[in-house]
Structure formats: C-alpha cells, structure tokens
Amino acid sequence: MLNNRSLRFAALLAASLGLAPSALAAETPQSNKPYIFETVDSYVVVNERRVEVTGILQGESAPRTFAFSANAISNPHLLFTRCDRMALLAMSKPGLYSFEMVQGADSYIAPTCRLTRR
C-alpha cells in the first residue's frame, strides 16, 4: 500500500522528469467516448489484447496515455494490426492526420480506430 511519503516521492520524480502525473500510468478510457489524438507520440502493444496510445488529445496541450482493451474478442490481433498502421501513419506525418480510438461499451465489443486527414 502506498503511503503519503511514497505519493509525494512519485509526484516529485514526475515533476523532475518533466512528466505530467497522468504520464505515470495509462488511463482507462471511457466506453463509447472518442479519443481524438492530434499527435501520436507512442503506440505500444502491451499484449495481444491491449494497446497503449500516448499523444496529445484534441483541445489539450499535454500528452496523455490511454490503454485500450479487446478482452473478449476472438481475434484482437487483426483489429490492433490495423490500428497499428493508422497510428504509425499519424506518427510519421504529424499535423496531417488525427487518430481516433473508441473503447467498446463492454468487453464483447471491440475498440475502434479511425485515421482522418485534416
């Protein structure tokens, strides 16, 4: 269990590294809410059922990390392979595309991703 001293140390460490507190751990996205990334800084395949996207959301100025999951999908690898390509394109041409991900309503509905040219 974390005590107050541990939390202060983590906050001090994050501040000294120039990281926002949200950069310490991936946030869980809300269901059916589109997360539109103006920039994609990182796209990490954690395992075959989970990816983490770091970037700047539309209307914000600091990067945040979100973990999108496909828990009950029979073939999540196929879904995330397509999202991988879109995220890579958004990373390679910043400002030209926006990358959107939406977490499904429950574990039986897959997350969706979309690449949009601006």
Helices and strands as residue ranges (DSSP letters): H 4-17, G 21-24, E 34-47, E 50-57, E 64-69, H 76-92, E 97-102, E 112-117
